[in-house]
Amino acid sequence: MAWKYVMFENRMQGGTKILFPVIFPDKMVHKHVAQLLKRAMPGYYADGVVPVSAGTIEHLEIDGLGGESTTLDLKSKPGDRGVIENYSYAHGVL
């Protein structure tokens, strides 16, 4: 196992529901990720964020990785794809 995920259901104003998947390394704990990340999701302040499923992912293949985060002021790096795709084998060890 290399990755875990939690699927959140976000209930928005007006009754709209969206599913919101969060994928993270297997060294993290489902419960802790769910507790911390639900506060950052749309619908949280209306008590509209609920984890509805969780599990594991053996391997990810990345297509279209790129871009940047304006809130962190960081850009993606050319080697990011390799780290993510090889995580199931190397678990992030450089």
NORCORFEN-V743071 format. One record per residue. N is the residue number from 1. RES is the residue in one letter. SS is DSSP state (alpha for helix, beta for strand, coil for the rest). PSI is psi in radians with two decimals (none if undefined). D_FIRST is the distance of its C-alpha to the first C-alpha in Angstrom with 1 decimal. Layout:
BEGIN
N|RES|SS|PSI|D_FIRST + N|RES|SS|PSI|D_FIRST
END
This chain:
BEGIN
1|M|coil|2.42|0.0 + 2|A|coil|-0.56|3.8 + 3|W|beta|2.72|6.1 + 4|K|beta|2.88|8.0 + 5|Y|beta|2.72|11.5 + 6|V|beta|2.30|14.8 + 7|M|beta|2.10|17.6 + 8|F|beta|2.52|21.0 + 9|E|beta|2.16|24.4 + 10|N|beta|2.06|27.1 + 11|R|beta|2.05|30.6 + 12|M|coil|2.91|33.1 + 13|Q|alpha|2.49|36.9 + 14|G|alpha|-0.04|38.6 + 15|G|alpha|-0.01|36.0 + 16|T|coil|2.36|33.6 + 17|K|beta|2.38|29.9 + 18|I|beta|2.53|27.0 + 19|L|beta|2.39|23.3 + 20|F|beta|1.74|21.5 + 21|P|beta|2.46|17.7 + 22|V|beta|2.12|16.0 + 23|I|beta|2.37|12.7 + 24|F|beta|2.83|11.6 + 25|P|beta|2.63|9.3 + 26|D|coil|-0.15|6.9 + 27|K|coil|-0.25|9.9 + 28|M|coil|2.80|12.1 + 29|V|coil|2.28|13.2 + 30|H|alpha|-0.89|13.7 + 31|K|alpha|-0.75|17.3 + 32|H|alpha|-0.75|18.3 + 33|V|alpha|-0.81|17.1 + 34|A|alpha|-0.77|19.0 + 35|Q|alpha|-0.73|22.0 + 36|L|alpha|-0.74|22.4 + 37|L|alpha|-0.42|21.7 + 38|K|alpha|-0.45|23.8 + 39|R|alpha|-0.34|26.8 + 40|A|alpha|0.04|26.4 + 41|M|coil|2.67|26.3 + 42|P|coil|2.40|29.3 + 43|G|coil|-0.17|30.8 + 44|Y|alpha|-0.80|29.9 + 45|Y|alpha|-0.21|33.5 + 46|A|alpha|0.31|34.6 + 47|D|coil|0.64|31.9 + 48|G|coil|0.36|30.4 + 49|V|beta|2.10|26.6 + 50|V|beta|2.24|24.6 + 51|P|beta|2.30|20.8 + 52|V|beta|-0.29|20.8 + 53|S|beta|2.84|17.2 + 54|A|beta|2.71|13.7 + 55|G|beta|-2.70|10.2 + 56|T|beta|2.78|6.7 + 57|I|beta|2.25|6.5 + 58|E|coil|-0.74|4.9 + 59|H|coil|2.52|7.9 + 60|L|coil|2.41|11.0 + 61|E|coil|2.19|14.5 + 62|I|coil|2.36|17.1 + 63|D|coil|2.15|20.7 + 64|G|coil|0.41|23.5 + 65|L|coil|2.38|22.1 + 66|G|coil|-2.86|25.1 + 67|G|coil|-2.79|27.4 + 68|E|beta|2.93|27.9 + 69|S|beta|2.03|27.9 + 70|T|coil|-0.53|31.5 + 71|T|coil|-0.49|30.8 + 72|L|coil|-0.18|29.0 + 73|D|coil|0.82|31.3 + 74|L|beta|2.54|28.5 + 75|K|beta|2.72|27.9 + 76|S|coil|2.70|24.9 + 77|K|coil|2.67|24.8 + 78|P|coil|-0.55|24.7 + 79|G|coil|-0.12|21.8 + 80|D|alpha|-0.72|19.5 + 81|R|alpha|-0.79|18.3 + 82|G|alpha|-0.73|17.3 + 83|V|alpha|-0.80|15.4 + 84|I|alpha|-0.83|13.4 + 85|E|alpha|-0.52|12.9 + 86|N|alpha|0.04|12.1 + 87|Y|alpha|-0.63|9.7 + 88|S|alpha|-0.30|6.7 + 89|Y|alpha|-0.79|9.2 + 90|A|alpha|-0.20|11.3 + 91|H|coil|0.68|9.7 + 92|G|coil|-0.07|13.1 + 93|V|coil|2.25|15.3 + 94|L|coil|none|18.5
END
